[in-house]
Amino acid sequence: MQRMRILLSALAGVGLLAACQGPPRPPPAIVVQQPAVMVPGPPPPAQAELVPTPPPGMAGIVWQPGHWQWTGQSPQPWQWVAGRYEQAPAGLRMWVPGRWEQAPAGGWAWIEGHWAV
């Protein structure tokens, strides 16, 4: 019986401590590095996009701009990926767009976009 009281008291204390910490913090931004896609030359100039009005009632959505994707297939090795609205993950609200960067050793590398705080 004494053990049961001690166990219940300990559990109640843990519960009180957990309640005092407030709401859980959002996870830190995590950038997952994908293997770089290396291509021989730069992408074509970005296409102009008309950003549509966000869908009504969709809080927390962010526009992700379009970009060129390397397919390597003839006759057009580049394919345009249209921009789109995406729901931001919990705790994150900014989209850092992907980009093509010229590599020091030559060629071009795609740096994947990611979510940030």
Secondary structure, DSSP 8 states (H G I E B T S, - for coil): -HHHHHHHHHHHHHHHHHHHT-S-------------EEESS--------------TT-TTEEEE--EEEE---SS--EEEE--EEEE--TT--EEE--EEEE-TTSSEEEE--EEE-
